[in-house]
Amino acid sequence: MSIDIIFRIAGVGLITAVINNILEKSEKKEIATLVTLAGLVIVLLMVIEMIGGLFDTLRAIFRLY
Amino acid sequence: MDIFKYIAIGFIGMVMVVTVKNIKPEYSIYIALATGVIILISLSETIMEAVNTFSQIADKSGLSTGVFNAILRIIGIGYITEYSASLCEDNDCSSIAKKIQFAGKVAIFVMAMPILSGIIDIVGGLL
């Protein structure tokens, strides 16, 4: 488990912010909201996978079946 | 067990949370979550060793495995609830954090019932 995941999430956040600004400048507000949602969903899937792994390891350690 | 590695991961996560907070506040929650997960998973080996040594000690001391498992489970539940409750408090929804803590207490109480009844039987036997 390396820390590049943190930078990946931050990168997705910054990229969505940049894309939002570009889209707002070109008067495409609705696509901007869609891009934000897409970014959130992608990051959510990544984080949920990590949390699943964490809870599995904790379950294995503390025998929480 | 080099503590500096975990401190460094924590600081990196904190810096990323702050940088992303004023650009895109929604992502700061994910970064905080990810840092917590990374630190906990990299800690899991050491926790596993500690738990194994504890179980050996418990076996030697004649403690019944059921009680030891219950204690272990209680510690696990306490740990997970504390992790998620503090995460919720971090993003200023302390009401949700309190609900999680309450759920943890209920779970621990339910988990502790067999131990309680075991102790009562032992005490009854002594009298």
N, CA and C atoms of all chains as a GROMACS GRO file, in nm:
protein
  576
    1MET      N    1   0.087  -0.119   0.000
    1MET     CA    2   0.000   0.000   0.000
    1MET      C    3   0.090   0.124   0.000
    2SER      N    4   0.104   0.181  -0.121
    2SER     CA    5   0.194   0.295  -0.127
    2SER      C    6   0.112   0.423  -0.126
    3ILE      N    7   0.185   0.534  -0.115
    3ILE     CA    8   0.111   0.659  -0.095
    3ILE      C    9   0.077   0.725  -0.227
    4ASP      N   10   0.100   0.654  -0.340
    4ASP     CA   11   0.068   0.724  -0.466
    4ASP      C   12  -0.083   0.740  -0.483
    5ILE      N   13  -0.159   0.664  -0.403
    5ILE     CA   14  -0.305   0.676  -0.417
    5ILE      C   15  -0.349   0.815  -0.372
    6ILE      N   16  -0.279   0.868  -0.268
    6ILE     CA   17  -0.317   1.002  -0.221
    6ILE      C   18  -0.296   1.102  -0.333
    7PHE      N   19  -0.180   1.090  -0.400
    7PHE     CA   20  -0.153   1.187  -0.507
    7PHE      C   21  -0.248   1.168  -0.622
    8ARG      N   22  -0.289   1.041  -0.648
    8ARG     CA   23  -0.382   1.018  -0.758
    8ARG      C   24  -0.515   1.087  -0.730
    9ILE      N   25  -0.565   1.073  -0.606
    9ILE     CA   26  -0.695   1.135  -0.572
    9ILE      C   27  -0.683   1.286  -0.583
   10ALA      N   28  -0.572   1.340  -0.530
   10ALA     CA   29  -0.555   1.485  -0.538
   10ALA      C   30  -0.548   1.528  -0.684
   11GLY      N   31  -0.479   1.447  -0.767
   11GLY     CA   32  -0.469   1.482  -0.909
   11GLY      C   33  -0.606   1.486  -0.974
   12VAL      N   34  -0.690   1.384  -0.944
   12VAL     CA   35  -0.824   1.383  -1.005
   12VAL      C   36  -0.898   1.508  -0.962
   13GLY      N   37  -0.883   1.544  -0.834
   13GLY     CA   38  -0.954   1.662  -0.786
   13GLY      C   39  -0.910   1.786  -0.860
   14LEU      N   40  -0.779   1.803  -0.876
   14LEU     CA   41  -0.728   1.925  -0.942
   14LEU      C   42  -0.770   1.926  -1.087
   15ILE      N   43  -0.762   1.809  -1.153
   15ILE     CA   44  -0.798   1.806  -1.297
   15ILE      C   45  -0.944   1.845  -1.314
   16THR      N   46  -1.031   1.792  -1.227
   16THR     CA   47  -1.173   1.827  -1.242
   16THR      C   48  -1.191   1.976  -1.221
   17ALA      N   49  -1.114   2.034  -1.126
   17ALA     CA   50  -1.129   2.178  -1.104
   17ALA      C   51  -1.090   2.254  -1.230
   18VAL      N   52  -0.979   2.214  -1.293
   18VAL     CA   53  -0.933   2.284  -1.414
   18VAL      C   54  -1.037   2.268  -1.524
   19ILE      N   55  -1.084   2.146  -1.543
   19ILE     CA   56  -1.181   2.122  -1.651
   19ILE      C   57  -1.307   2.204  -1.625
   20ASN      N   58  -1.346   2.213  -1.497
   20ASN     CA   59  -1.467   2.291  -1.467
   20ASN      C   60  -1.448   2.436  -1.510
   21ASN      N   61  -1.328   2.490  -1.476
   21ASN     CA   62  -1.306   2.630  -1.514
   21ASN      C   63  -1.316   2.648  -1.664
   22ILE      N   64  -1.252   2.555  -1.738
   22ILE     CA   65  -1.253   2.568  -1.885
   22ILE      C   66  -1.397   2.563  -1.936
   23LEU      N   67  -1.472   2.465  -1.884
   23LEU     CA   68  -1.609   2.449  -1.935
   23LEU      C   69  -1.693   2.571  -1.899
   24GLU      N   70  -1.670   2.627  -1.777
   24GLU     CA   71  -1.752   2.743  -1.741
   24GLU      C   72  -1.720   2.859  -1.834
   25LYS      N   73  -1.588   2.871  -1.866
   25LYS     CA   74  -1.553   2.984  -1.954
   25LYS      C   75  -1.626   2.970  -2.087
   26SER      N   76  -1.640   2.845  -2.136
   26SER     CA   77  -1.704   2.830  -2.267
   26SER      C   78  -1.853   2.806  -2.250
   27GLU      N   79  -1.912   2.862  -2.144
   27GLU     CA   80  -2.057   2.860  -2.120
   27GLU      C   81  -2.118   2.722  -2.132
   28LYS      N   82  -2.051   2.619  -2.079
   28LYS     CA   83  -2.112   2.485  -2.080
   28LYS      C   84  -2.125   2.439  -1.936
   29LYS      N   85  -2.208   2.508  -1.860
   29LYS     CA   86  -2.217   2.485  -1.716
   29LYS      C   87  -2.264   2.343  -1.687
   30GLU      N   88  -2.360   2.291  -1.764
   30GLU     CA   89  -2.417   2.161  -1.726
   30GLU      C   90  -2.313   2.051  -1.742
   31ILE      N   91  -2.227   2.063  -1.847
   31ILE     CA   92  -2.123   1.959  -1.864
   31ILE      C   93  -2.026   1.968  -1.747
   32ALA      N   94  -2.002   2.090  -1.696
   32ALA     CA   95  -1.908   2.105  -1.584
   32ALA      C   96  -1.958   2.026  -1.464
   33THR      N   97  -2.089   2.038  -1.435
   33THR     CA   98  -2.140   1.961  -1.320
   33THR      C   99  -2.124   1.812  -1.346
   34LEU      N  100  -2.147   1.770  -1.473
   34LEU     CA  101  -2.131   1.627  -1.502
   34LEU      C  102  -1.988   1.583  -1.478
   35VAL      N  103  -1.893   1.669  -1.518
   35VAL     CA  104  -1.752   1.631  -1.499
   35VAL      C  105  -1.722   1.618  -1.351
   36THR      N  106  -1.776   1.712  -1.270
   36THR     CA  107  -1.752   1.700  -1.125
   36THR      C  108  -1.805   1.567  -1.073
   37LEU      N  109  -1.927   1.535  -1.116
   37LEU     CA  110  -1.987   1.409  -1.068
   37LEU      C  111  -1.902   1.291  -1.111
   38ALA      N  112  -1.856   1.293  -1.238
   38ALA     CA  113  -1.776   1.179  -1.286
   38ALA      C  114  -1.651   1.165  -1.202
   39GLY      N  115  -1.584   1.280  -1.174
   39GLY     CA  116  -1.462   1.273  -1.093
   39GLY      C  117  -1.490   1.215  -0.956
   40LEU      N  118  -1.603   1.262  -0.896
   40LEU     CA  119  -1.636   1.212  -0.761
   40LEU      C  120  -1.659   1.061  -0.765
   41VAL      N  121  -1.728   1.014  -0.869
   41VAL     CA  122  -1.760   0.871  -0.874
   41VAL      C  123  -1.632   0.790  -0.888
   42ILE      N  124  -1.541   0.836  -0.973
   42ILE     CA  125  -1.416   0.761  -0.994
   42ILE      C  126  -1.340   0.751  -0.862
   43VAL      N  127  -1.327   0.867  -0.794
   43VAL     CA  128  -1.250   0.865  -0.669
   43VAL      C  129  -1.322   0.780  -0.565
   44LEU      N  130  -1.456   0.787  -0.565
   44LEU     CA  131  -1.531   0.709  -0.466
   44LEU      C  132  -1.504   0.560  -0.486
   45LEU      N  133  -1.504   0.516  -0.613
   45LEU     CA  134  -1.480   0.374  -0.637
   45LEU      C  135  -1.341   0.334  -0.586
   46MET      N  136  -1.241   0.418  -0.615
   46MET     CA  137  -1.104   0.385  -0.568
   46MET      C  138  -1.103   0.372  -0.417
   47VAL      N  139  -1.165   0.472  -0.349
   47VAL     CA  140  -1.154   0.474  -0.202
   47VAL      C  141  -1.232   0.359  -0.141
   48ILE      N  142  -1.346   0.326  -0.202
   48ILE     CA  143  -1.428   0.218  -0.145
   48ILE      C  144  -1.353   0.086  -0.155
   49GLU      N  145  -1.279   0.067  -0.267
   49GLU     CA  146  -1.201  -0.056  -0.281
   49GLU      C  147  -1.098  -0.063  -0.168
   50MET      N  148  -1.032   0.053  -0.139
   50MET     CA  149  -0.931   0.053  -0.033
   50MET      C  150  -0.994   0.021   0.101
   51ILE      N  151  -1.112   0.083   0.128
   51ILE     CA  152  -1.175   0.061   0.258
   51ILE      C  153  -1.215  -0.085   0.272
   52GLY      N  154  -1.260  -0.145   0.159
   52GLY     CA  155  -1.295  -0.288   0.165
   52GLY      C  156  -1.174  -0.369   0.205
   53GLY      N  157  -1.059  -0.338   0.145
   53GLY     CA  158  -0.938  -0.411   0.181
   53GLY      C  159  -0.902  -0.391   0.326
   54LEU      N  160  -0.918  -0.267   0.373
   54LEU     CA  161  -0.883  -0.240   0.513
   54LEU      C  162  -0.972  -0.320   0.607
   55PHE      N  163  -1.105  -0.319   0.581
   55PHE     CA  164  -1.195  -0.390   0.672
   55PHE      C  165  -1.169  -0.539   0.666
   56ASP      N  166  -1.130  -0.592   0.546
   56ASP     CA  167  -1.099  -0.735   0.542
   56ASP      C  168  -0.978  -0.766   0.629
   57THR      N  169  -0.873  -0.684   0.619
   57THR     CA  170  -0.754  -0.713   0.701
   57THR      C  171  -0.788  -0.702   0.849
   58LEU      N  172  -0.868  -0.596   0.885
   58LEU     CA  173  -0.901  -0.584   1.028
   58LEU      C  174  -0.983  -0.704   1.073
   59ARG      N  175  -1.074  -0.749   0.983
   59ARG     CA  176  -1.155  -0.865   1.021
   59ARG      C  177  -1.066  -0.986   1.041
   60ALA      N  178  -0.964  -0.999   0.954
   60ALA     CA  179  -0.875  -1.115   0.968
   60ALA      C  180  -0.797  -1.104   1.098
   61ILE      N  181  -0.752  -0.983   1.131
   61ILE     CA  182  -0.667  -0.968   1.250
   61ILE      C  183  -0.749  -0.994   1.375
   62PHE      N  184  -0.865  -0.928   1.387
   62PHE     CA  185  -0.938  -0.935   1.514
   62PHE      C  186  -1.041  -1.046   1.512
   63ARG      N  187  -1.038  -1.134   1.411
   63ARG     CA  188  -1.131  -1.248   1.402
   63ARG      C  189  -1.274  -1.201   1.420
   64LEU      N  190  -1.312  -1.099   1.347
   64LEU     CA  191  -1.443  -1.038   1.365
   64LEU      C  192  -1.547  -1.101   1.275
   65TYR      N  193  -1.552  -1.235   1.268
   65TYR     CA  194  -1.643  -1.292   1.168
   65TYR      C  195  -1.789  -1.283   1.205
   66MET      N  196   0.957  -0.125   1.346
   66MET     CA  197   0.844  -0.039   1.372
   66MET      C  198   0.894   0.106   1.368
   67ASP      N  199   0.916   0.157   1.243
   67ASP     CA  200   0.968   0.292   1.236
   67ASP      C  201   0.849   0.389   1.231
   68ILE      N  202   0.836   0.457   1.338
   68ILE     CA  203   0.720   0.548   1.355
   68ILE      C  204   0.729   0.661   1.254
   69PHE      N  205   0.854   0.693   1.208
   69PHE     CA  206   0.865   0.813   1.123
   69PHE      C  207   0.793   0.790   0.991
   70LYS      N  208   0.791   0.662   0.942
   70LYS     CA  209   0.721   0.637   0.816
   70LYS      C  210   0.575   0.678   0.828
   71TYR      N  211   0.512   0.641   0.940
   71TYR     CA  212   0.368   0.670   0.952
   71TYR      C  213   0.347   0.819   0.971
   72ILE      N  214   0.439   0.882   1.045
   72ILE     CA  215   0.425   1.027   1.061
   72ILE      C  216   0.436   1.094   0.925
   73ALA      N  217   0.530   1.048   0.844
   73ALA     CA  218   0.549   1.110   0.711
   73ALA      C  219   0.423   1.092   0.627
   74ILE      N  220   0.366   0.970   0.627
   74ILE     CA  221   0.244   0.947   0.548
   74ILE      C  222   0.134   1.041   0.596
   75GLY      N  223   0.123   1.053   0.730
   75GLY     CA  224   0.019   1.140   0.784
   75GLY      C  225   0.037   1.284   0.739
   76PHE      N  226   0.162   1.330   0.743
   76PHE     CA  227   0.186   1.470   0.703
   76PHE      C  228   0.155   1.489   0.556
   77ILE      N  229   0.198   1.392   0.472
   77ILE     CA  230   0.170   1.406   0.328
   77ILE      C  231   0.021   1.415   0.306
   78GLY      N  232  -0.054   1.326   0.373
   78GLY     CA  233  -0.199   1.329   0.359
   78GLY      C  234  -0.256   1.462   0.402
   79MET      N  235  -0.203   1.514   0.516
   79MET     CA  236  -0.258   1.641   0.567
   79MET      C  237  -0.231   1.753   0.467
   80VAL      N  238  -0.108   1.755   0.412
   80VAL     CA  239  -0.076   1.861   0.316
   80VAL      C  240  -0.168   1.851   0.196
   81MET      N  241  -0.191   1.727   0.148
   81MET     CA  242  -0.277   1.714   0.030
   81MET      C  243  -0.419   1.757   0.063
   82VAL      N  244  -0.466   1.724   0.185
   82VAL     CA  245  -0.604   1.762   0.221
   82VAL      C  246  -0.615   1.914   0.217
   83VAL      N  247  -0.514   1.982   0.274
   83VAL     CA  248  -0.524   2.128   0.281
   83VAL      C  249  -0.517   2.187   0.141
   84THR      N  250  -0.427   2.135   0.058
   84THR     CA  251  -0.417   2.195  -0.076
   84THR      C  252  -0.546   2.175  -0.154
   85VAL      N  253  -0.606   2.056  -0.140
   85VAL     CA  254  -0.723   2.032  -0.224
   85VAL      C  255  -0.846   2.097  -0.164
   86LYS      N  256  -0.836   2.132  -0.033
   86LYS     CA  257  -0.959   2.179   0.034
   86LYS      C  258  -1.009   2.308  -0.031
   87ASN      N  259  -0.920   2.404  -0.060
   87ASN     CA  260  -0.977   2.529  -0.112
   87ASN      C  261  -1.003   2.521  -0.262
   88ILE      N  262  -0.948   2.419  -0.331
   88ILE     CA  263  -0.976   2.408  -0.474
   88ILE      C  264  -1.104   2.328  -0.493
   89LYS      N  265  -1.108   2.208  -0.431
   89LYS     CA  266  -1.225   2.120  -0.451
   89LYS      C  267  -1.254   2.058  -0.314
   90PRO      N  268  -1.340   2.118  -0.232
   90PRO     CA  269  -1.357   2.067  -0.094
   90PRO      C  270  -1.404   1.923  -0.089
   91GLU      N  271  -1.479   1.874  -0.191
   91GLU     CA  272  -1.532   1.737  -0.176
   91GLU      C  273  -1.418   1.636  -0.170
   92TYR      N  274  -1.303   1.664  -0.238
   92TYR     CA  275  -1.201   1.560  -0.246
   92TYR      C  276  -1.121   1.549  -0.117
   93SER      N  277  -1.129   1.652  -0.030
   93SER     CA  278  -1.046   1.644   0.093
   93SER      C  279  -1.092   1.527   0.178
   94ILE      N  280  -1.222   1.494   0.174
   94ILE     CA  281  -1.270   1.381   0.253
   94ILE      C  282  -1.203   1.253   0.204
   95TYR      N  283  -1.198   1.235   0.071
   95TYR     CA  284  -1.141   1.112   0.018
   95TYR      C  285  -0.994   1.099   0.054
   96ILE      N  286  -0.921   1.213   0.050
   96ILE     CA  287  -0.777   1.204   0.079
   96ILE      C  288  -0.758   1.167   0.224
   97ALA      N  289  -0.840   1.224   0.313
   97ALA     CA  290  -0.826   1.189   0.455
   97ALA      C  291  -0.854   1.040   0.474
   98LEU      N  292  -0.958   0.991   0.408
   98LEU     CA  293  -0.991   0.849   0.418
   98LEU      C  294  -0.875   0.764   0.366
   99ALA      N  295  -0.821   0.804   0.250
   99ALA     CA  296  -0.715   0.721   0.190
   99ALA      C  297  -0.593   0.718   0.280
  100THR      N  298  -0.556   0.832   0.340
  100THR     CA  299  -0.439   0.832   0.428
  100THR      C  300  -0.462   0.740   0.546
  101GLY      N  301  -0.583   0.749   0.605
  101GLY     CA  302  -0.611   0.661   0.718
  101GLY      C  303  -0.598   0.515   0.678
  102VAL      N  304  -0.652   0.481   0.561
  102VAL     CA  305  -0.647   0.341   0.519
  102VAL      C  306  -0.503   0.298   0.499
  103ILE      N  307  -0.422   0.384   0.436
  103ILE     CA  308  -0.283   0.344   0.408
  103ILE      C  309  -0.209   0.319   0.538
  104ILE      N  310  -0.226   0.410   0.636
  104ILE     CA  311  -0.153   0.392   0.762
  104ILE      C  312  -0.199   0.263   0.829
  105LEU      N  313  -0.330   0.238   0.830
  105LEU     CA  314  -0.378   0.120   0.901
  105LEU      C  315  -0.332  -0.008   0.833
  106ILE      N  316  -0.336  -0.011   0.700
  106ILE     CA  317  -0.297  -0.135   0.632
  106ILE      C  318  -0.148  -0.158   0.650
  107SER      N  319  -0.066  -0.052   0.646
  107SER     CA  320   0.077  -0.078   0.663
  107SER      C  321   0.105  -0.118   0.807
  108LEU      N  322   0.011  -0.088   0.900
  108LEU     CA  323   0.032  -0.127   1.040
  108LEU      C  324  -0.014  -0.269   1.065
  109SER      N  325  -0.088  -0.328   0.969
  109SER     CA  326  -0.162  -0.450   1.004
  109SER      C  327  -0.066  -0.563   1.039
  110GLU      N  328   0.057  -0.565   0.977
  110GLU     CA  329   0.148  -0.677   1.010
  110GLU      C  330   0.184  -0.671   1.158
  111THR      N  331   0.222  -0.551   1.204
  111THR     CA  332   0.266  -0.543   1.345
  111THR      C  333   0.149  -0.578   1.438
  112ILE      N  334   0.027  -0.533   1.400
  112ILE     CA  335  -0.086  -0.567   1.488
  112ILE      C  336  -0.104  -0.718   1.492
  113MET      N  337  -0.087  -0.781   1.372
  113MET     CA  338  -0.104  -0.926   1.368
  113MET      C  339  -0.006  -0.996   1.461
  114GLU      N  340   0.122  -0.951   1.460
  114GLU     CA  341   0.220  -1.016   1.550
  114GLU      C  342   0.177  -0.997   1.695
  115ALA      N  343   0.136  -0.875   1.730
  115ALA     CA  344   0.098  -0.851   1.870
  115ALA      C  345  -0.018  -0.943   1.909
  116VAL      N  346  -0.115  -0.955   1.819
  116VAL     CA  347  -0.231  -1.038   1.853
  116VAL      C  348  -0.188  -1.184   1.869
  117ASN      N  349  -0.093  -1.229   1.782
  117ASN     CA  350  -0.050  -1.368   1.795
  117ASN      C  351   0.020  -1.392   1.928
  118THR      N  352   0.109  -1.299   1.967
  118THR     CA  353   0.177  -1.320   2.096
  118THR      C  354   0.073  -1.319   2.208
  119PHE      N  355  -0.026  -1.231   2.198
  119PHE     CA  356  -0.128  -1.229   2.304
  119PHE      C  357  -0.201  -1.362   2.311
  120SER      N  358  -0.231  -1.419   2.193
  120SER     CA  359  -0.309  -1.544   2.198
  120SER      C  360  -0.224  -1.654   2.258
  121GLN      N  361  -0.089  -1.652   2.228
  121GLN     CA  362  -0.007  -1.755   2.292
  121GLN      C  363  -0.010  -1.739   2.444
  122ILE      N  364   0.005  -1.614   2.488
  122ILE     CA  365   0.003  -1.591   2.634
  122ILE      C  366  -0.130  -1.638   2.692
  123ALA      N  367  -0.238  -1.607   2.620
  123ALA     CA  368  -0.370  -1.645   2.673
  123ALA      C  369  -0.382  -1.797   2.680
  124ASP      N  370  -0.329  -1.865   2.575
  124ASP     CA  371  -0.339  -2.013   2.581
  124ASP      C  372  -0.261  -2.065   2.701
  125LYS      N  373  -0.139  -2.010   2.720
  125LYS     CA  374  -0.058  -2.061   2.834
  125LYS      C  375  -0.132  -2.036   2.963
  126SER      N  376  -0.193  -1.919   2.977
  126SER     CA  377  -0.250  -1.884   3.109
  126SER      C  378  -0.382  -1.956   3.129
  127GLY      N  379  -0.423  -2.043   3.037
  127GLY     CA  380  -0.542  -2.122   3.063
  127GLY      C  381  -0.670  -2.045   3.042
  128LEU      N  382  -0.661  -1.921   2.985
  128LEU     CA  383  -0.784  -1.847   2.958
  128LEU      C  384  -0.858  -1.919   2.845
  129SER      N  385  -0.992  -1.931   2.857
  129SER     CA  386  -1.064  -2.006   2.752
  129SER      C  387  -1.063  -1.924   2.624
  130THR      N  388  -1.049  -1.996   2.510
  130THR     CA  389  -1.033  -1.923   2.383
  130THR      C  390  -1.157  -1.838   2.356
  131GLY      N  391  -1.276  -1.881   2.399
  131GLY     CA  392  -1.396  -1.803   2.370
  131GLY      C  393  -1.385  -1.665   2.427
  132VAL      N  394  -1.340  -1.657   2.554
  132VAL     CA  395  -1.330  -1.526   2.618
  132VAL      C  396  -1.227  -1.441   2.546
  133PHE      N  397  -1.113  -1.504   2.513
  133PHE     CA  398  -1.007  -1.426   2.447
  133PHE      C  399  -1.055  -1.375   2.312
  134ASN      N  400  -1.128  -1.461   2.238
  134ASN     CA  401  -1.180  -1.416   2.107
  134ASN      C  402  -1.276  -1.300   2.125
  135ALA      N  403  -1.359  -1.308   2.228
  135ALA     CA  404  -1.454  -1.199   2.250
  135ALA      C  405  -1.379  -1.070   2.280
  136ILE      N  406  -1.276  -1.080   2.363
  136ILE     CA  407  -1.199  -0.959   2.396
  136ILE      C  408  -1.137  -0.903   2.270
  137LEU      N  409  -1.082  -0.993   2.188
  137LEU     CA  410  -1.017  -0.948   2.064
  137LEU      C  411  -1.118  -0.878   1.976
  138ARG      N  412  -1.238  -0.939   1.968
  138ARG     CA  413  -1.341  -0.880   1.881
  138ARG      C  414  -1.381  -0.743   1.933
  139ILE      N  415  -1.391  -0.731   2.066
  139ILE     CA  416  -1.430  -0.601   2.123
  139ILE      C  417  -1.328  -0.496   2.087
  140ILE      N  418  -1.199  -0.534   2.098
  140ILE     CA  419  -1.094  -0.438   2.063
  140ILE      C  420  -1.108  -0.398   1.916
  141GLY      N  421  -1.134  -0.498   1.831
  141GLY     CA  422  -1.148  -0.467   1.688
  141GLY      C  423  -1.262  -0.372   1.662
  142ILE      N  424  -1.377  -0.400   1.725
  142ILE     CA  425  -1.494  -0.314   1.702
  142ILE      C  426  -1.464  -0.173   1.752
  143GLY      N  427  -1.402  -0.167   1.872
  143GLY     CA  428  -1.370  -0.035   1.926
  143GLY      C  429  -1.281   0.042   1.831
  144TYR      N  430  -1.186  -0.031   1.772
  144TYR     CA  431  -1.090   0.036   1.686
  144TYR      C  432  -1.157   0.090   1.561
  145ILE      N  433  -1.241   0.006   1.498
  145ILE     CA  434  -1.303   0.049   1.372
  145ILE      C  435  -1.398   0.164   1.399
  146THR      N  436  -1.478   0.156   1.507
  146THR     CA  437  -1.572   0.266   1.535
  146THR      C  438  -1.496   0.394   1.560
  147GLU      N  439  -1.383   0.385   1.634
  147GLU     CA  440  -1.307   0.508   1.663
  147GLU      C  441  -1.257   0.566   1.533
  148TYR      N  442  -1.210   0.480   1.441
  148TYR     CA  443  -1.157   0.529   1.313
  148TYR      C  444  -1.264   0.605   1.237
  149SER      N  445  -1.383   0.542   1.222
  149SER     CA  446  -1.484   0.610   1.140
  149SER      C  447  -1.545   0.728   1.213
  150ALA      N  448  -1.557   0.719   1.346
  150ALA     CA  449  -1.618   0.834   1.418
  150ALA      C  450  -1.526   0.955   1.406
  151SER      N  451  -1.396   0.936   1.423
  151SER     CA  452  -1.308   1.053   1.416
  151SER      C  453  -1.305   1.107   1.275
  152LEU      N  454  -1.320   1.018   1.177
  152LEU     CA  455  -1.323   1.066   1.038
  152LEU      C  456  -1.446   1.153   1.015
  153CYS      N  457  -1.561   1.112   1.071
  153CYS     CA  458  -1.682   1.192   1.054
  153CYS      C  459  -1.666   1.325   1.126
  154GLU      N  460  -1.605   1.321   1.246
  154GLU     CA  461  -1.589   1.447   1.318
  154GLU      C  462  -1.498   1.540   1.238
  155ASP      N  463  -1.401   1.480   1.169
  155ASP     CA  464  -1.307   1.561   1.091
  155ASP      C  465  -1.380   1.647   0.991
  156ASN      N  466  -1.485   1.593   0.929
  156ASN     CA  467  -1.556   1.669   0.825
  156ASN      C  468  -1.682   1.730   0.884
  157ASP      N  469  -1.672   1.777   1.005
  157ASP     CA  470  -1.772   1.845   1.088
  157ASP      C  471  -1.911   1.788   1.069
  158CYS      N  472  -1.925   1.652   1.074
  158CYS     CA  473  -2.059   1.598   1.100
  158CYS      C  474  -2.050   1.518   1.228
  159SER      N  475  -2.045   1.590   1.340
  159SER     CA  476  -2.021   1.520   1.467
  159SER      C  477  -2.146   1.444   1.510
  160SER      N  478  -2.264   1.479   1.456
  160SER     CA  479  -2.383   1.402   1.497
  160SER      C  480  -2.369   1.259   1.445
  161ILE      N  481  -2.323   1.245   1.319
  161ILE     CA  482  -2.304   1.110   1.265
  161ILE      C  483  -2.199   1.035   1.346
  162ALA      N  484  -2.093   1.110   1.385
  162ALA     CA  485  -1.987   1.044   1.464
  162ALA      C  486  -2.046   0.988   1.593
  163LYS      N  487  -2.133   1.068   1.656
  163LYS     CA  488  -2.191   1.020   1.784
  163LYS      C  489  -2.277   0.898   1.759
  164LYS      N  490  -2.349   0.896   1.646
  164LYS     CA  491  -2.432   0.777   1.619
  164LYS      C  492  -2.343   0.654   1.602
  165ILE      N  493  -2.230   0.671   1.530
  165ILE     CA  494  -2.139   0.557   1.509
  165ILE      C  495  -2.085   0.509   1.642
  166GLN      N  496  -2.049   0.607   1.728
  166GLN     CA  497  -1.994   0.565   1.859
  166GLN      C  498  -2.101   0.489   1.938
  167PHE      N  499  -2.225   0.538   1.928
  167PHE     CA  500  -2.332   0.469   2.002
  167PHE      C  501  -2.348   0.327   1.948
  168ALA      N  502  -2.344   0.314   1.814
  168ALA     CA  503  -2.357   0.180   1.756
  168ALA      C  504  -2.243   0.091   1.803
  169GLY      N  505  -2.122   0.148   1.812
  169GLY     CA  506  -2.008   0.069   1.859
  169GLY      C  507  -2.030   0.023   2.001
  170LYS      N  508  -2.083   0.116   2.086
  170LYS     CA  509  -2.106   0.076   2.226
  170LYS      C  510  -2.205  -0.038   2.232
  171VAL      N  511  -2.313  -0.029   2.152
  171VAL     CA  512  -2.414  -0.135   2.157
  171VAL      C  513  -2.350  -0.266   2.113
  172ALA      N  514  -2.269  -0.260   2.006
  172ALA     CA  515  -2.208  -0.384   1.956
  172ALA      C  516  -2.118  -0.444   2.062
  173ILE      N  517  -2.040  -0.358   2.129
  173ILE     CA  518  -1.948  -0.410   2.231
  173ILE      C  519  -2.028  -0.469   2.346
  174PHE      N  520  -2.139  -0.402   2.382
  174PHE     CA  521  -2.219  -0.453   2.494
  174PHE      C  522  -2.271  -0.592   2.460
  175VAL      N  523  -2.322  -0.604   2.336
  175VAL     CA  524  -2.375  -0.736   2.297
  175VAL      C  525  -2.264  -0.839   2.297
  176MET      N  526  -2.145  -0.795   2.253
  176MET     CA  527  -2.033  -0.890   2.245
  176MET      C  528  -1.988  -0.932   2.384
  177ALA      N  529  -2.008  -0.843   2.484
  177ALA     CA  530  -1.955  -0.873   2.617
  177ALA      C  531  -2.049  -0.961   2.696
  178MET      N  532  -2.171  -0.986   2.645
  178MET     CA  533  -2.267  -1.062   2.727
  178MET      C  534  -2.213  -1.200   2.765
  179PRO      N  535  -2.157  -1.280   2.670
  179PRO     CA  536  -2.110  -1.412   2.713
  179PRO      C  537  -2.005  -1.405   2.822
  180ILE      N  538  -1.916  -1.303   2.814
  180ILE     CA  539  -1.813  -1.294   2.919
  180ILE      C  540  -1.881  -1.273   3.053
  181LEU      N  541  -1.980  -1.182   3.052
  181LEU     CA  542  -2.049  -1.150   3.178
  181LEU      C  543  -2.112  -1.277   3.236
  182SER      N  544  -2.183  -1.351   3.150
  182SER     CA  545  -2.251  -1.469   3.203
  182SER      C  546  -2.146  -1.569   3.250
  183GLY      N  547  -2.029  -1.578   3.180
  183GLY     CA  548  -1.926  -1.670   3.226
  183GLY      C  549  -1.879  -1.634   3.365
  184ILE      N  550  -1.857  -1.501   3.387
  184ILE     CA  551  -1.809  -1.459   3.519
  184ILE      C  552  -1.912  -1.490   3.625
  185ILE      N  553  -2.040  -1.465   3.592
  185ILE     CA  554  -2.144  -1.489   3.692
  185ILE      C  555  -2.148  -1.637   3.727
  186ASP      N  556  -2.133  -1.724   3.624
  186ASP     CA  557  -2.133  -1.868   3.656
  186ASP      C  558  -2.017  -1.900   3.750
  187ILE      N  559  -1.897  -1.847   3.718
  187ILE     CA  560  -1.780  -1.879   3.801
  187ILE      C  561  -1.806  -1.834   3.946
  188VAL      N  562  -1.857  -1.708   3.961
  188VAL     CA  563  -1.880  -1.656   4.096
  188VAL      C  564  -1.983  -1.743   4.166
  189GLY      N  565  -2.091  -1.781   4.090
  189GLY     CA  566  -2.194  -1.866   4.151
  189GLY      C  567  -2.131  -1.995   4.200
  190GLY      N  568  -2.039  -2.052   4.117
  190GLY     CA  569  -1.976  -2.177   4.155
  190GLY      C  570  -1.896  -2.161   4.283
  191LEU      N  571  -1.830  -2.044   4.298
  191LEU     CA  572  -1.745  -2.026   4.417
  191LEU      C  573  -1.830  -2.022   4.543
  192LEU      N  574  -1.949  -1.959   4.534
  192LEU     CA  575  -2.028  -1.940   4.659
  192LEU      C  576  -2.077  -2.072   4.713
   0.00000   0.00000   0.00000
